[in-house]
């Protein structure tokens, strides 16, 4: 349940951007300064926003399941430097 709530929260926060706004991902931002965990989370967030019905498949392609993705998000949230990178990259 916690995993679903985390994914839903990320999707809702991500969907608050205007439609015509360009989504910045590590591939379009300066990825050299981003931690690999942050890059993975930001890329997954963008993919989940684009294809919400394929969440499990997208997570599996990244080598994660819902619990592992949830753990990654908590790891990022608990580290101020990683959280700042995530906020800047999204």
C-alpha positions as CSV (number, residue, x, y, z in Angstrom):
1,X,0.0,0.0,0.0
2,X,2.9,2.4,0.8
3,X,4.4,1.7,-2.6
4,X,1.2,2.5,-4.4
5,X,0.8,5.7,-2.3
6,X,4.4,6.8,-3.2
7,X,4.0,6.1,-6.9
8,X,0.6,7.9,-6.9
9,X,2.1,10.9,-5.1
10,X,5.0,11.1,-7.6
11,X,2.5,10.9,-10.5
12,X,0.3,13.5,-9.0
13,X,3.1,15.9,-8.3
14,X,4.5,15.4,-11.8
15,X,1.2,15.9,-13.4
16,X,0.9,19.4,-11.9
17,X,3.2,20.8,-14.6
18,X,1.6,22.5,-17.6
19,X,1.3,20.3,-20.6
20,X,3.4,22.5,-22.9
21,X,6.3,22.7,-20.4
22,X,9.4,20.6,-21.3
23,X,10.1,17.9,-18.9
24,X,13.7,17.9,-17.8
25,X,15.3,14.5,-17.3
26,X,18.9,13.6,-16.7
27,X,19.2,13.0,-20.4
28,X,18.3,16.6,-21.1
29,X,19.8,18.1,-18.0
30,X,23.4,18.2,-16.8
31,X,23.5,14.5,-15.8
32,X,27.2,14.6,-14.9
33,X,26.3,16.2,-11.5
34,X,23.5,13.8,-10.7
35,X,23.8,10.7,-8.6
36,X,23.0,7.5,-10.5
37,X,20.2,6.8,-8.1
38,X,18.6,10.2,-8.7
39,X,19.0,9.7,-12.5
40,X,17.3,6.3,-12.3
41,X,14.4,7.7,-10.2
42,X,13.9,10.8,-12.5
43,X,13.9,8.6,-15.6
44,X,11.4,6.2,-14.1
45,X,9.2,9.1,-13.0
46,X,9.1,10.4,-16.5
47,X,8.4,7.0,-17.9
48,X,5.6,6.4,-15.4
49,X,4.1,9.7,-16.1
50,X,4.1,8.9,-19.8
51,X,2.8,5.3,-19.5
52,X,1.1,4.9,-16.1
53,X,-0.7,1.7,-17.2
54,X,2.6,0.0,-17.7
55,X,4.1,0.7,-14.3
56,X,5.2,-2.8,-13.4
57,X,6.7,-3.4,-16.9
58,X,8.6,-0.1,-16.7
59,X,9.9,-0.9,-13.2
60,X,11.0,-4.4,-14.3
61,X,12.9,-3.0,-17.3
62,X,14.9,-0.9,-14.7
63,X,15.5,-3.9,-12.6
64,X,13.1,-2.8,-9.8
65,X,9.7,-3.8,-8.5
66,X,7.3,-1.5,-6.6
67,X,9.0,-2.2,-3.2
68,X,12.5,-1.5,-4.6
69,X,11.3,1.7,-6.3
70,X,9.6,2.8,-3.0
71,X,12.9,2.1,-1.2
72,X,14.8,4.1,-3.7
73,X,12.5,7.1,-3.3
74,X,12.8,6.9,0.5
75,X,16.6,6.7,0.2
76,X,16.6,9.8,-2.0
77,X,14.2,11.6,0.3
78,X,16.2,10.9,3.4
79,X,19.4,12.4,2.0
80,X,19.2,16.2,1.6
81,X,21.8,16.3,-1.2
82,X,20.0,13.6,-3.2
83,X,16.6,15.1,-2.5
84,X,17.9,18.5,-3.8
85,X,19.2,16.8,-7.0
86,X,15.9,15.0,-7.5
87,X,13.9,18.2,-7.1
88,X,16.2,20.1,-9.5
89,X,16.1,17.4,-12.1
90,X,12.4,16.9,-12.2
